Amino acid sequence: MASSKGYIEYIMEQLSLLDGVSYRAMMGEYIIYYRGKVIGGSYDDRFLVKETKSSRALMPCAKKEPPYEGAREMLLIENIEDKEFLKNLIEKMYEELPEKRGLKKYVL
């Protein structure tokens, strides 16, 4: 089951206290970015974020779920209604996330 457009729009509204949040559709799901870094996404109408020291500290009891079969587990956001919590979470996670990787160039 893919994520609905309505659900990603709801997530984006909940993240509206942050500048620099965007998303991109990918194979029926949505990848969410903050200032160019991947923070998580909408998978099967679930909001999942990457596990970092900060995300684990702020959500010590969060369920870990894979976004899709065979993928690394991520943390499920269940407190999606609290915009201030989400703002704090994403800002704290940002510093711990890797920089955006560029596309590899192949020489033929």
N, C-alpha and C positions, 0 to 999 in steps of 0.2 A: 504494500500500500504506500502510495506517495503522499507527501505533505500537500496540504491544500494552500492555495494562494491566500485565502482568508486567514489561515493560521500564521503565515509568515508576516502578513500585514499587522496582525495583532501583536506579534513579537516586536516588530519594528516600532509600534506605538509604545510598547512598554519600555523600549530602549531610547525613547525620544529625549530623555534628559542628557544624552551623550551626543556630542558632535563627532562626526566621522564614522558613523555606523552605516554599513551597506550590506547588501546580500547579492548573491548570484545563484541562479537556478542551475542545478547540475543533476542530471539523470533522475528527475522527478523529486528531488529534494532541494534544499536551499542551504548554501554555505553562508555564514554570517561573518563579516569582517569588522574590526574596529581599527581605524587609522591604518589600514592596509594589512593587518595581521588577522589570521583566521582565529576566531574565538570559539567557534562551535557551529551549530546549525539547527535547522528544523528537519527532523527525520521521522517520518510516519506520524506527523503532528505531535512530536515531542521536542522540547527545547533542550538540547544537550550542549554542554560546554566542555572544553578540554580540561583535563585534570592538571592543576598546577599546585604549588604549595599554598598559594592564596585561596584558590577555589576550594581546596580540601579543608583549609582552616575555617573558611566562612560557612562551609556546608559539610560539617563532619559526618553527618548521618545521610548524606545524599546517596541515592542508589546509583550504581555504576551499570550502564547498559551500552551495548554496542550500537552504533548508529545503523549498521546493516551487518548481515552475516559475514563473519570473518574479520571484522574491523576491530581496532583497539577500542576498549570501553571508554566511555565518556561519562560525565556527571549529569544526571537528570535534574533540571531546574523545576522544582515543584512550586516554589514561591514566586511565580511569574507575575502576580498582581502587584508586588512591591517594587515600584520603579526606583526608589532610593537604594534599596538593597541591590538591584541589578546594576545600577550605575556604579556603586561602590565595588561590586564584584568584578565587573569588567575593567574598571580602572586599575584595580590591584593586579588582575591577571595580565594585563597588557605588558608590563615590564618583564614578566617571566616567559612570555611567548617568543618563539624564534622569529627572526626577520623573515619577510616574504622572500621566497626563493624565486630566482629568475628562471626563465626557460633555458634549457640546455640547447646549445648550438652544435649542430653536427656538421662536420666537414666531409664532403664526399670526394 
